[in-house]
């Protein structure tokens, strides 16, 4: 089955027009994690709080969506989260 890995940044989208043929949703999810890690390695300053990698199957189902955020942003968010200070 084909899976499409789209990057959404706020109101703009970089659509994966070709897709990738993968054997299962689980493999597509693993691929998405690898893509996010690679994007952050290669372009650490490029992505902000509104960046998401969306995985969509060829039949149009949204399989998952992952935030594309540098680790420092996640740690900073967690550090100041009110739920963590109780």
C-alpha positions as CSV (number, residue, x, y, z in Angstrom):
1,X,0.0,0.0,0.0
2,X,1.2,3.5,-0.7
3,X,1.7,5.9,2.2
4,X,2.1,9.7,1.8
5,X,4.3,11.7,4.2
6,X,3.1,15.3,4.1
7,X,4.8,18.2,6.0
8,X,2.3,20.8,7.3
9,X,3.6,24.1,8.6
10,X,0.8,26.3,9.9
11,X,-1.4,26.9,6.9
12,X,1.1,25.6,4.2
13,X,1.7,22.1,3.2
14,X,4.4,20.2,1.3
15,X,2.6,17.3,-0.2
16,X,4.2,14.0,-0.9
17,X,2.9,13.4,-4.4
18,X,4.6,10.1,-5.1
19,X,4.1,8.2,-1.8
20,X,6.1,5.2,-0.6
21,X,5.0,1.6,-1.0
22,X,5.2,-0.1,2.4
23,X,3.9,-3.4,3.7
24,X,1.9,-2.1,6.7
25,X,0.8,0.9,8.8
26,X,3.4,-0.1,11.5
27,X,6.2,0.2,8.9
28,X,4.8,3.6,7.8
29,X,4.8,4.8,11.4
30,X,8.4,3.7,11.9
31,X,9.3,5.4,8.6
32,X,7.6,8.6,9.9
33,X,9.7,8.6,13.0
34,X,12.9,8.2,10.9
35,X,11.8,11.0,8.6
36,X,11.2,13.4,11.5
37,X,14.6,12.5,13.1
38,X,16.4,13.0,9.7
39,X,14.6,16.4,9.2
40,X,15.7,17.6,12.6
41,X,19.3,16.4,12.1
42,X,19.6,18.1,8.7
43,X,17.5,21.3,9.3
44,X,17.4,21.9,13.1
45,X,16.4,25.5,12.8
46,X,13.8,25.0,10.1
47,X,10.9,23.7,12.1
48,X,8.8,25.4,14.8
49,X,5.8,24.6,17.0
50,X,3.3,24.3,14.2
51,X,5.2,21.8,12.0
52,X,3.7,18.3,11.6
53,X,4.6,15.3,9.5
54,X,1.3,13.7,8.5
55,X,1.1,10.1,7.2
56,X,-1.9,9.3,4.9
57,X,-2.7,6.0,3.3
58,X,-3.5,5.7,-0.4
59,X,-7.2,5.3,0.5
60,X,-7.1,8.7,2.3
61,X,-7.0,7.6,5.9
62,X,-4.8,9.7,8.2
63,X,-2.5,7.1,9.9
64,X,-0.7,9.5,12.2
65,X,0.6,13.0,12.7
66,X,3.9,13.8,14.4
67,X,5.1,17.2,15.6
68,X,8.4,18.2,14.1
69,X,10.1,20.0,17.0
70,X,13.7,20.1,18.1
71,X,14.3,18.4,21.4
72,X,15.2,21.6,23.1
73,X,11.7,23.0,22.3
74,X,10.1,19.9,23.8
75,X,12.2,20.0,26.9
76,X,11.5,23.7,27.4
77,X,7.8,23.1,27.0
78,X,7.9,20.3,29.5
79,X,9.9,22.3,32.0
80,X,7.2,25.1,32.0
81,X,4.1,22.9,31.8
82,X,1.8,23.7,34.8
83,X,0.8,20.0,35.0
84,X,4.5,19.1,35.8
85,X,4.8,21.5,38.7
86,X,2.0,20.0,40.9
